[in-house]
Amino acid sequence: MIEISRSDITDMQARFPAAFQTGAVTRAWRWSVGICAFAWIICLLWWFDVTPGRIANGLSGLGTIIVLMIPPSPGDQWQDILKGLAESVAMAFLGTFVAMLLAVPLGFLGARNVVVNMLAHFTIRRVYDGFRGMDQLIWALAFVRAVGLGPLAGVLAICAAEIAVLAKLFAEAIENADPKQMEGITSVGGNALCRLRFGLLPQIMPVLLAQFLYQFESNVRSASILGVVGAGGIGLQIAERIKVRYWDEVLFIILLILVTVAVVDFISSRIRQRMITGG
């Protein structure tokens, strides 16, 4: 065991003062950042009119709603609830599936090892970023106006929102593929199609399918909200019951959504695990 004397510590403090104490400039900078952050939070609270009275009234109203929710009840129109839930799951699957089909070629187009021109690659990826910046709810509002109320607007909204997301994820998977397998196929006389089919796709296919399943289970949750703006699904059932204050039925629908999302998450996670591990 090495013993360190007091003189050694003093010598180290003299040689490396920054390691033992914070400088005055650093302390001043930290205090300035902390004060600015605190002032910014206070300004936001004032801007949004966040007061103790409003918070207390909100919590009181929330407590009243929670009391009215218990016990949960399916109501007389439970068939419509089950139909809306099945509609939401179908919307999520169809929208994500179509988005995946369209995102595969876009993923190749956005991969750096496929499109080697830096300006073209930068432009394509920024276009993907721009489309990813629009939320599904915004797409749903646009498609409700375009095609009318119903699940078609929800499917189109999910598809439009997911294309750029999946294209970016697919492009990154293609960029991370091992080039040695494609080089080996080229060395034995394989053409570009053979390199793609036997050198690239076996590497990226498990990743692509895993990303599809993850986005699908995420969109099951998102599809539950799209119905609020008229895009079909279980969200419409929630919105209708909130309007007439059937809070017990609202809680029943929420619990049903939680169970459905948990089941979808469990099944998709098992499938992803088997694909990735090759089980």
C-alpha positions, -999 to +999 in steps of 0.1 A: +000+000+000+014+034-011+015+060+016+011+097+006+025+122+029+012+157+036+041+172+017+032+151-014-003+164-013+009+200-009+032+195-038+005+181-060-018+210-051+009+234-061+015+216-095-022+210-103-043+237-086-073+231-109-076+195-098-081+205-061-101+237-063-123+255-087-110+288-101-127+321-096-137+324-132-153+289-132-172+297-101-184+329-115-195+312-147-214+285-128-232+311-107-241+331-137-255+301-155-275+290-124-289+325-119-299+328-156-316+294-155-335+303-124-346+336-139-357+319-171-378+294-151-394+323-132-402+341-164-418+310-179-440+306-148-451+342-150-457+340-188-479+309-184-496+323-154-487+294-132-499+303-097-505+283-066-542+290-068-545+277-103-525+246-094-547+239-064-579+243-084-566+220-111-556+193-086-590+196-070-608+192-104-585+163-112-594+146-080-631+150-087-626+134-122-606+105-106-634+099-081-659+098-110-638+073-129-639+047-103-651+020-108-644+017-146-673+006-167-675-005-204-710+011-207-737+000-231-716+006-263-687-017-255-688-031-290-679+003-304-650+005-279-636-028-291-641-019-327-623+014-322-594-003-304-591-028-332-592+001-357-564+018-339-542-013-340-550-018-377-543+019-385-509+016-367-499-016-386-510-005-420-495+030-417-462+017-404-461-011-430-467+012-460-441+037-445-416+009-443-420-001-479-415+035-490-386+040-466-365+011-478-354+028-511-352+062-494-329+046-468-305+035-496-308+070-511-298+086-477-269+062-469-235+077-471-219+046-486-245+045-514-248+082-523-212+093-520-217+129-530-215+148-498-238+177-510-265+153-522-262+132-490-265+163-468-295+176-487-313+143-486-308+139-449-319+174-441-351+167-461-357+137-439-351+159-408-377+184-421-404+158-425-396+143-391-402+177-376-440+174-383-460+155-357-486+129-366-513+151-351-505+178-377-506+153-405-539+140-392-554+174-392-543+179-428-555+145-440-589+149-422-594+180-444-581+162-475-599+128-473-625+133-446-631+117-412-623+081-406-594+057-403-580+065-438-569+099-425-552+081-396-534+056-418-521+084-441-510+105-411-490+076-395-475+068-429-465+103-437-449+108-402-430+075-402-415+076-437-387+100-429-381+084-395-377+049-409-357+062-438-332+078-415-330+046-393-326+024-424-299+047-439-279+045-406-283+007-407-270+006-443-241+028-434-231+006-405-231-026-426-198-045-429-184-038-464-162-069-462-191-092-471-199-072-502-162-071-511-160-109-509-189-113-533-173-088-557-140-108-555-158-140-568-174-121-597-207-110-582-225-080-597-242-051-579-274-071-575-256-100-559-237-077-536-270-062-525-289-095-522-262-116-505-238-091-490-260-063-476-295-074-471-287-104-447-269-078-425-295-051-424-327-071-426-330-080-389-323-043-381-350-031-405-376-055-392-367-047-356-371-010-363-404-016-381-418-035-350-406-009-326-422+019-347-454-002-349-458-006-312-450+031-308-477+040-334-503+019-315-501+045-288-501+074-312-531+060-331-551+063-299-548+100-300-555+106-337-591+098-333-595+129-312-592+150-343-614+127-363-589+103-378-606+072-365-597+047-339-602+045-302-594+082-297-628+091-311-645+069-284-625+087-257-634+122-271-671+114-273-672+102-237-652+131-224-677+155-239-706+138-221-685+133-189-688+095-188-656+093-169-660+057-158-661+046-195-631+068-202-611+050-175-622+016-190-609+027-224-576+039-210-571+006-192-580-013-224-554+008-243-527+001-217-534-037-219-533-036-257-501-016-258-485-040-233-495-070-254-482-055-286-450-045-269-445-080-254-451-097-288-429-073-308-401-075-283-400-112-285-400-112-323-372-086-323-352-107-299-355-138-320-346-119-352-316-102-337-302-132-319-311-156-347-332-178-324 
